[in-house]
Amino acid sequence: MAERAIHTTTVNLSQDHLQIQAYLAQPSEEGSYPGVVVLQEIFGVNSHIRDVTERIAKEGYLAIAPALFQRVAPGFETGYTKEDIEVGKKYAWEQTKASELLSDIQKAVDYLKTLPNVKQNGFGCIGFCFGGHVAYLASTLPDIKATASFYGAGIPNRTPGGGNPTITLTPDIKGIVYTFFGMEDASIPQEQVDQIEAELEKYNIPHRVFRYDGADHGFFCDQRPSYNSIAAADAWEQVKQLFKQL
């Protein structure tokens, strides 16, 4: 099937007396489409995240990517140098809070609900890197029925802003979860992947865990040296199958 024509825009989501900026992509053709929230890496809503948002829209979804660092660094967007990584890590792990991130994601869902062309029977979520961790958090929201979490580091041992590790929220997951990991990813030990899978199984959460041999952290991003075209292509097909359930 040919890709759909889409149009894009930047919107503002009112949240806690702030205007949370979000990138919105949607099919141009009239119709009714499921909604998907796209969650950024530590590098902001940059060209890669905008591209993913557009790719999802071309598949027939309303896709929205809220700026997760809006409270601490409005408009933040950067590249992939070592310096960029250090700045992004500080914003992600030292200056965000799980409760605020969840609130912002819910606000993005609520915004999608106001659009006349959105289906109202459940939403999807996809996140990468820091956003992969946040996607696991977001899977606990009642509206989120399908979650794709790409190489989310730290799920078993921490949470944004501190507190109980995000994995302790596994019993609260409301829908199906797909997780994606590269087996060469030094930031996510194999034991953590196994721990995540064990928790999903323990609480009977519908799930699939994809492990890609030879793939490193960030393997889905074609702007990074770690891009792995084979793993990325397979993961994309899995994501499309997941979101077909919406």
Secondary structure, 3 states (H helix, E strand, C coil): CCCCCEEEEEEEEEECCEEEEEEEEEECCCCCECEEEEECECCECCHHHHHHHHHHHHCCCEEEEECCCCCCCCCCECCCCHHHHHHHHHHHHHCCCHHHHHHHHHHHHHHHHCCCCECCCCEEEEEECHHHHHHHHHCCCCCEEEEEEECCCCCCCCCCCCCCCHHHHHHHCCCEEEEEEECCCCCCCHHHHHHHHHHHHHCCCCEEEEEECCCCCCCCCCCCCCCCHHHHHHHHHHHHHHHCCC
